[in-house]
Amino acid sequence: MRSKLNKGLWLGLLMIFLYAGFTYYGYDLLQRDNPLAPLKVSPQAEKVEQKNQRTIASATFNAHKIVSADTQTYAQARMAAASAITDNSVGKLVIPEAQINLPVLAGINDTNLLNGATMFSREQVMGQGNYILMAHQILNTDTLLYRIRQLKRNDPMFLTDGVNLYEYQTTANEVVEMHQVDFLNSPTDQQRPRLTIFRCEGPMGTIYRRVVQGELTKTTPLKALSQTKQKKIGVTFTTHQSLQQKVTGWNSTKQVAISNVRFFLTHVWQFFSGFLIVIVALFLFILNRKGKE
């Protein structure tokens, strides 16, 4: 009987070891960065601006309806990533120091908030006033705007609308409570235009927000950028007529596949973190009882 008990204990330990190894592997994949493909833009600035204006005009903005996203919402949003990026994108956010490379999306909804940096209001304009972007934070994992926590004063941040490149310099990085909304205010006439980025800080339902702000330092037409600078921010020009109306040309298919793997591993980890431990504990309890009989 003692031999059977020892075998059971070793089997239980093996199951725990395998579970821990699988969990670590899944967590490792979940944390890996998967940058977007270069943004393909038309050299005809007028058509790019018209496309962006139509996208913003047709989008819905209601910040009061934002709630914490659950895992089911996350799954649905990631499956719709390709269409969200193609239909709702009006530009791109690049922060080299934080390895952030996200589409800027028009319209406040869970799909956008889980696939890119989402505009806060219809009226905001890149390079003017207070341009505000936000995103959901899921499971406290290294996705979307999670890495803004790394930013330090004077770190550069880049925005592009497919026409110009707007360069900002980080001025603040702080955590505030949800009722502290001064960061949404517009700059005064004596202040420079600013970029504000925020997300939730903490577990689901947290009252805290991570807020990063930066001041506009330079505006440059994309066509005037050197190829080195274009490569740095991930922008390429195309002369194909078929792409002139489709400003954002991110290779979304691969990104969606990676996101589906992330989602699967995350939920397998969540399921087994409770279920497997209970089964192993029950198994060891039964063996222990039998060993005493």
Secondary structure, 3 states (H helix, E strand, C coil): CHHHHHHHHHHHHHHHHHHHHHHHHHHHHHHCCCCCCCEEECCCHHHHHHHHHHHHHHCCCCHHHCCCCCHHHHHHHHHCHHHHHHHHEEEEEEEHHHCEEEEEECCCCHHHHCCCEEECCCCCCCCCCEEEEEECCCCCCCCCCHHHHHCCCCCEEEEECCCEEEEEEEEEEEEEECCCCHHHCCCCCCCCCEEEEEEECCCCCCCEEEEEEEEEEEEEEHHHCCHHHHHHHCEEECCCHHHCCCCCCCCHHHHHHHHHHHHHHHHHHHHHHHHHHHHHHHHHHHHHHHHHC
